[in-house]
Amino acid sequence: MSGLIDTYRGYVSLQECDEMGHMNIQHYIGKTSDASYNFRAAIGLGHAHQRETGLGYVALEHHIRFHRELRTSDLVLVRSGVIEMREKTMLMYQEMREILDDRLAATFVVDVGCLDLATRRLTPWPEGTREKALALMGDLPAHATPRGLPREAIDRDVSLARADELQMIESNRSVVNPWECDTNGHMNARFFMARFSDSQGHMWAHAGLGRHEQAAKGLATATVEMRLCYFRELMAGETIIVRTGLVEATDKTLRYRHWLFNGETGEPACAAEGLGLLFSRESRKAIHIPDSVARRFARA
């Protein structure tokens, strides 16, 4: 894609990797969140501008494809550009690669908006920002287009009542910590993904293949595609409940959903749908979904 600029350069540390031996999905968003701040500065919405104008920048939706694993000591580069410019929002593209071999690790299409931090509402982009963003326009690469989760695939009719109807299990109960909030004063997107990552173990156990059984069989899990839709901000001190449901199984992939709510009010804050797979720890290749697990999804 033309128009991409370097917005992050870093490293995968051991503490960012999970029991599967690869970088946990929350850190993909963590690194691209850092990249977005450099991108903001490049289009004239940096820290100084935010202090002067009270204008921030907020993610409204993420579509992510995970192409290759990143592991400890890998060097990471994120490049960013613009796909579409609108009055109050834009469609941003981010591409994550391993530097030494230029291996494509993940792609991100992010719907972002200009946020008035006083009113907490979207507002038009400043004209200077619009001009700089238009200079970074390009076409979405084919390798970043949805495979199994187009925009219309995500269920946006989210409520605790519907979660009960769909027999979605509780997979996380936690709180927003002050250190999880960014310069906009709300929980950073990385930590929405962190809650969903924590929920995965409960989901696999519910599907009949918990972490202990996976380890005994030499198996691990991976996410290959996700779509997240953010409904409301979460602030420090607010409690969180995540409900998780099984959607369907194919030969090698499982589709699931996570709904994240404000724990006190029950208001939906984020919905996510994902595609996951099982793989052999030894070969690092995907395996067929066991019939016992597929049957659990079929009953969902």
N, C-alpha and C positions, 0 to 999 in steps of 0.2 A: 504494500500500500504506500503510495506517495504521501508526503506531508508528515511523516512520522518524525518525532524528535525524541532524543534520549531523555528520560525522566526519572530513571532509577538505575543505580548500579550497586550491587551488593553481593551477598554471600549466604549460603545455606548453612546454618550452624546446627550442631548436634541437637540442641534443645528445641529446634523447630521441627524435628522429625519424630514420627510416632512409632508405635510398635510394629508397623508394617515396613519400617525402614526408609520411608520416603517423607518428604516435607508435607506436613499436615495442611489440609485445605485452607484453614484459617490464615496461614501465613502467605498463601498466594494473594489473598485479598489484602493482607497487611502490607505486603510489598507494593501492590498496585495502589493502595491508599497513599503510601509515601510518594509514589510516582505522581498521583493526582495533584499533590501539593506543588510539585515542581512544574506540572502542567499548568496549574492555576497561575503560578508566577509568570510563566511564559506568555499567557494570554492577558496579563495585566490585572489578575485578581489575587495577588500575593498577600503576604501577611500585612505589609504596610497599608495596602489598599483596603483590606478588611477593617483595620483599625480606624481608618479615616472615614469609610463609608458605611460600615456595618453590614456589608454584603458578604455572604458566605457562599457555599457551594455544597450541594447535597446530592447523594446518590438516590435515585428513585427506583431503579431496577438494574439488576445484573444478569447478563447471560454469559456463562463461562463454559469453555471447553478445555478439558485437561488432556493434552496430547501426549506428553511424556513425563515420567517421574523426574523429580529433582531430589537429589540425595545430598548427604552431608559433604561439605566442601565444594559443591558446585557453585560456580560464579554466575550471577544473575544480572541480566539487563532487561529493563522494561522500556519500550518505546510507545509513545502515545500520539494520537491524532484525532481528527474530527470526521465523522461520517455525515452528519446532518445537523444543521443549525436552525433553531426555532426562536420564537420571541423570548421565551423564558427558560427554555431547556435546550439541550443539545445531546446528540448521540455521539459518545466518545468511544474510540477504539484503543485498546491497550494490548500489546503483544509481549509476552515474556519468553526469553530465550536463555539458554545456557551459553555463556560467552565463549568458552574455549572451542566448542565444536559447532556453535551456531544452531544448536538443537532447539526446535520450537517446543516449549514446555506447556504453555497455556495461552488462550486468547480470551479477551474480555470485551464485551459490548455493554457499555454502561450508559443508561439514560440519566443525565444529571441536570440539576436545575440551579438557578441563581436564587439564593435564599436571603431574604431580609431578616436579619437576626433579631430585630426589634419586634416585628409582627409575626415572625415564624411562618411567613408565606412566600411563595415564589413571586419574583419580580423580574421585569425585563433586564436582559444583559446590558451593561454599559456599552455605548457605541464603540469605544476603543477596544473592548474585549471582543465584541462581535467581529471587528475588522481583523484582529490578530487570529481569532479562531478560524475565520474563513480562509486564511492563508495556509492553514494546516489541514484543509479538506482533502479527502481521498475516498476511494471506493472500498467497501468492505471486502476483504480477501475471502476467497471460497473456503479456506480452511477455518474460518471463524463463523460460518453460517450454522444455524441450528441443525442438528442431526435428528434428535428425538424429542427436543423440547422447544418448538416454536413458541412465539409469544402467546398465542391463543391457547396453548396447552395447559398453562397454569390455571388452577382453580382459584378465582379471586373472591368467591363467596365464602368468606372465612368467618367463623364464629365458634364459640365453645359449644353451642347447641349442635351445630353441624358436626363438630369433631366427635361429639357423643354419638350422633346418628351413624357416623362412619366408623365407629369403634376405634378411634385413634387413641393410642396409649399415651400416658404422660411419660416423657423421656427426659425432661430437664425441669428443675425447679431451682432458681437462683436469683441473683440480684445484680443490678448494674453498679459496678464499682466505679468510683471517681476516676481511677486511672484508665478506665476503658473509654472515657469520653474525650473527644477531640476539641479543636479550637472553635467548633460550632456549638459546643456545650452539650452535645448528645453522644450516645454510644456510637462508636465508630463501626463501620460495616464489618470490619474484621471480626468483631465480637458477636455479631449476629451469626456469622459463619462458625465461630468457635462454639456457640451453643448447639448448632446443628451437628457439628463434628462430635461433640460430646454425646449427642442423642443417637449417633449411629450405632454404638455398642448395644444400647437398649433395643434398637430396631432389629439388629441381627439376632439378638437373643429371642425377641418376639417371633422372628421368622423361623426359629428352630435351629439356629447355627451361631451360638454365642462365641465369644472370644476364646474361651478355654477349649472348646471343641475345634475351633478353627486352628488353634496352635497345635493341638494334638494331631491334626490331619495335615499339617504343613501348609495351611491355607492363609490367605490374607484378603483384604477387601480394598477396593479402589473406587473412587468416583470419577466418571468420565465426562459428565455434563451436568450443569446445574443452572437453574433460573431462580432468582430471588426477586420478590416484589415487596418494597417497603411501603407500609401504610401510614405509620406515624413514628415520631421520634420517641426515643427512650432516654430518660435522664438519670443521673446518678441517684441511687437510693430506690428507684422503682424496681419492683419485683417482677420476675419472669417465669412463665410457664410455657413449655414447649409440648405440643401434642404431635405424635408421629403416626403415620398410617402407611400401610402397604397398598400399592396400586395394581401392579401387574408384573408378571415375569415372562421373559422370553428364554431362548435357549441359553444365552450367556449374560443377559443383563436383567437387573431388577429396577423397577421404577417405584419411587416412594415419595412421600410428602412430609414436610415439617411445617407446622403452624406455630408461630411465636406470639404470645399474648402478654399484655400487662397483667401481672398476677393479681393485683388488687381490683382493677376495674373490669377485667375480662376483654378489654379492647384489643383487637388484632393489631400487631405491630409489623409483622413480616410473614410472608408465605414463601416457601421454597419447594421446588420439585427437583428431584435428582434421578440420575441413572447411575447405577453402580454395578460392579461385577466382582466375582471371586477370581483370585489368581493363585497359582502355585508359588510359594516362596522360593522354591528352588529354581524353577524355569522362568519366573516372572511373567508367565503367560496366562491368559484367561482360561478358565475351565468351564464346563457345563454346569448349570445350576442344578444342584441335587433335586430329585423329584420331591422329597419331603419339604424342601423350602418352596419350590414352585407351587405346591399344593396350598401352602399357607397364603401365598399371594393370590391364588385363584379364589380363595374363600373371602378375601378382603372386600 
